[in-house]
């Protein structure tokens, strides 16, 4: 069993709510559900598409910090609050993961933690 390593994005939510952006253990990187916040400015894009793009930027940086990359993703779960946004969000996910093609699920949910959150993405990746 390998040592457990916690990765932080610097979000104030991580310490306030008791979670890590990612946990690295046993050859895997488990990335927490990631919304579209820019954690440096704590701003959120308005559209679901822009939020999905921001999610992927945070996830990419997190995976690099953990010693992996988007190519290492083996599972992805997408949460979208409005069915009307699902196809556009999936299109962005498809572009980002075109060559990776992890096992994936999309769920249309009643809501996320804050009303401005329209998209949340969580992934599991392998270390190289």
Phi, psi and omega in degrees: 000128181275161179295148179272130179235132180260136179246135179242144174264357183089003179294135177295339180295328184300311180284322182294324185253003173071047176217171177245151175302322177206156173235130177254122179198141174053040176083005180237157171240118179258108183264127180297161174308128187240125178260182187277012180298141165270107188289344176286323183249351184054043174247156182234127174299157183278316186278153177298322180297313179295325177295318179298317177300317180294321176304311183295326176297316179294316180297315179302311180298321180295315180296319177298315178301326181279350181096015179238203178196176177302328180297336181278355184293129178247341179214141177220142174232129182246130176244127181230137184273347181226119181307327181296338179268350189300312182298318180295317178296315178298326177298319177294315178300319178297322178292314182295322187250024185307317182266353184266311178047062178288167168297132187216155178222143170242139177232133172268119187245158181292333180176166175245185188304316182241146185299333180284346180281121181249340185220140171220136182231133173233146181221159169237134181229157175266149170280151180293000000 
